[in-house]
Amino acid sequence: MTDVLIIGSGPAGMTAGIYIKRANLDVQIIEKEYEGTGQMAESSRIDNYPGFYGISGYDLGEKIREHAENLEIEFLEEEAVAFEETKKGFLVILESGKTLEAKTVIYTAGAEHRKLNVPGSDTFENKGISYCASCDGAFYKGKDVVVIGGGNSALDDALLLSETCNKVYLVHRRDKFRGNPGTLEKLEAKENVEIIRNANVQEIKGTKKVETVLLDTGVSLEVQGVFVAVGTIPQTERLKDLIELDENGYIKAGEDGVTSKPGFFVAGDVRTKKLRQIITAAADGANAADSAIHYIIR
Ligand SMILES: Cc1cc2nc3c(=O)[nH]c(=O)nc-3n(C[C@H](O)[C@H](O)[C@H](O)COP(=O)(O)OP(=O)(O)OC[C@H]3O[C@@H](n4cnc5c(N)ncnc54)[C@H](O)[C@@H]3O)c2cc1C
């Protein structure tokens, strides 16, 4: 019986582990990827994590993992596939068939960006295709970019990018946007923003980096950046019978990581929140750990 089992070794999970270990409790981190450090490993450059200007996501992840390993936190390379409540806590069932029991769980399995799945979308990942305007927008200062999507993320991204980019195309597959009408109005008033409705991306082309985005309307956009904001998929499929999720599948919880199930905490991108970033994931990890510590020693 472990005190705390953490699912996922992204910034939320590793930070939670650091706080739990330093409170002298038993902790194990279950991570399905080999030496995984979460989504940040996909980012070639991180400019908004204090103290590490310009670091690659891979290196930042390694540094956090090294920090956790120095504290002798145990990592287990396994996928957690099911969760059951027991009298004393929770049973975590792993893909190998092994089961682990813990007094508490901190779930930090993150979210995955929905991809475009068109020709070129894999080839140009990190070579002009981004899923995060607040992370990568600054690299496109003075350049032409396209934002794909019709919800709040797409509208917010387009507005943010319009402050620094030369030209921003906003492409939506429908006529009506789902996002905030006020933001849409602001975008419509911007001279460097062009809104293209009822169009889908058909192909992304380039030599080494993105150069052209072809739409199914026959229009071709000459851009250097493609910001994909067509939604994220929180990794909560296995939890829907255990805890309360919102309509998009995120685990309902505030900053303290307390979910609808006592003893089952959440941190990072997988919880309901506004800003999904490394620093907010790390902060969540610290808060959820604090909640778990108080739950155990209460
Ligand atoms: C390309 C890209 C660039 C980004 N750039 C920046 C940036 O510049 N600055 C910034 O602040 N943020 C950036 N982000 C966002 C940032 O990476 C995320 O907000 C952050 O990683 C979320 O951390 P997390 O710990 O909540 O989840 P994640 O990082 O998603 O980690 C979750 C971990 O859980 C593991 N996992 C999932 N399910 C299971 C399971 N069932 N069993 C075991 N393990 C499991 C996953 O393998 C993963 O390692 C970027 C994201 C991407 C994709």
The ligand as a MOL file (V3000), in Angstrom:
LIG
                    3D

  0  0  0     0  0            999 V3000
M  V30 BEGIN CTAB
M  V30 COUNTS 53 58 0 0 0
M  V30 BEGIN ATOM
M  V30 1 C 4.2210 21.1250 -28.9430 0
M  V30 2 C 3.9110 21.7200 -27.5990 0
M  V30 3 C 4.5830 22.8480 -27.1990 0
M  V30 4 C 4.3210 23.4100 -25.9560 0
M  V30 5 N 5.0280 24.5020 -25.5840 0
M  V30 6 C 4.8500 25.0280 -24.3550 0
M  V30 7 C 5.6190 26.1580 -23.9310 0
M  V30 8 O 6.4500 26.6910 -24.6730 0
M  V30 9 N 5.3820 26.6200 -22.6870 0
M  V30 10 C 4.4570 26.0850 -21.8430 0
M  V30 11 O 4.3300 26.5410 -20.7020 0
M  V30 12 N 3.6970 25.0400 -22.2350 0
M  V30 13 C 3.8640 24.5010 -23.4590 0
M  V30 14 N 3.0940 23.4500 -23.8720 0
M  V30 15 C 2.0230 22.9710 -22.9780 0
M  V30 16 C 2.6160 22.1050 -21.8450 0
M  V30 17 O 3.5170 21.1670 -22.3720 0
M  V30 18 C 1.4870 21.4220 -21.0760 0
M  V30 19 O 0.6070 22.3930 -20.5700 0
M  V30 20 C 2.0510 20.6060 -19.9170 0
M  V30 21 O 2.9730 19.6540 -20.3770 0
M  V30 22 C 0.9560 19.8880 -19.1520 0
M  V30 23 O 1.5510 19.1150 -18.1710 0
M  V30 24 P 0.8120 17.8800 -17.4860 0
M  V30 25 O 1.7910 17.3350 -16.5110 0
M  V30 26 O -0.5110 18.2940 -17.0240 0
M  V30 27 O 0.5290 16.8300 -18.6480 0
M  V30 28 P 1.4300 16.2000 -19.8060 0
M  V30 29 O 2.6160 17.0110 -20.0930 0
M  V30 30 O 0.4710 15.9120 -20.9040 0
M  V30 31 O 1.9350 14.8180 -19.1690 0
M  V30 32 C 1.0710 13.7430 -18.9710 0
M  V30 33 C 1.8920 12.4710 -18.8810 0
M  V30 34 O 1.0340 11.4100 -18.4910 0
M  V30 35 C 1.3490 10.2530 -19.2220 0
M  V30 36 N 0.1570 9.3970 -19.2240 0
M  V30 37 C -1.0400 9.6550 -19.8230 0
M  V30 38 N -1.9250 8.6700 -19.5790 0
M  V30 39 C -1.2670 7.7640 -18.8100 0
M  V30 40 C -1.6420 6.5170 -18.2410 0
M  V30 41 N -2.8710 6.0230 -18.3840 0
M  V30 42 N -0.7130 5.8160 -17.5400 0
M  V30 43 C 0.5410 6.3070 -17.3650 0
M  V30 44 N 0.9580 7.4980 -17.8940 0
M  V30 45 C 0.0620 8.2100 -18.5910 0
M  V30 46 C 1.7220 10.7720 -20.5870 0
M  V30 47 O 2.5340 9.8390 -21.2900 0
M  V30 48 C 2.4870 12.0530 -20.2110 0
M  V30 49 O 3.8540 11.8150 -20.0590 0
M  V30 50 C 3.3420 22.8540 -25.1030 0
M  V30 51 C 2.6410 21.7120 -25.5060 0
M  V30 52 C 2.9320 21.1410 -26.7430 0
M  V30 53 C 2.2010 19.8910 -27.1670 0
M  V30 END ATOM
M  V30 BEGIN BOND
M  V30 1 1 1 2
M  V30 2 1 2 3
M  V30 3 2 2 52
M  V30 4 2 3 4
M  V30 5 1 4 5
M  V30 6 1 4 50
M  V30 7 2 5 6
M  V30 8 1 6 7
M  V30 9 1 6 13
M  V30 10 2 7 8
M  V30 11 1 7 9
M  V30 12 1 9 10
M  V30 13 2 10 11
M  V30 14 1 10 12
M  V30 15 2 12 13
M  V30 16 1 13 14
M  V30 17 1 14 15
M  V30 18 1 14 50
M  V30 19 1 15 16
M  V30 20 1 16 17
M  V30 21 1 16 18
M  V30 22 1 18 19
M  V30 23 1 18 20
M  V30 24 1 20 21
M  V30 25 1 20 22
M  V30 26 1 22 23
M  V30 27 1 23 24
M  V30 28 2 24 25
M  V30 29 1 24 26
M  V30 30 1 24 27
M  V30 31 1 27 28
M  V30 32 2 28 29
M  V30 33 1 28 30
M  V30 34 1 28 31
M  V30 35 1 31 32
M  V30 36 1 32 33
M  V30 37 1 33 34
M  V30 38 1 33 48
M  V30 39 1 34 35
M  V30 40 1 35 36
M  V30 41 1 35 46
M  V30 42 1 36 37
M  V30 43 1 36 45
M  V30 44 2 37 38
M  V30 45 1 38 39
M  V30 46 1 39 40
M  V30 47 2 39 45
M  V30 48 1 40 41
M  V30 49 2 40 42
M  V30 50 1 42 43
M  V30 51 2 43 44
M  V30 52 1 44 45
M  V30 53 1 46 47
M  V30 54 1 46 48
M  V30 55 1 48 49
M  V30 56 2 50 51
M  V30 57 1 51 52
M  V30 58 1 52 53
M  V30 END BOND
M  V30 END CTAB
M  END
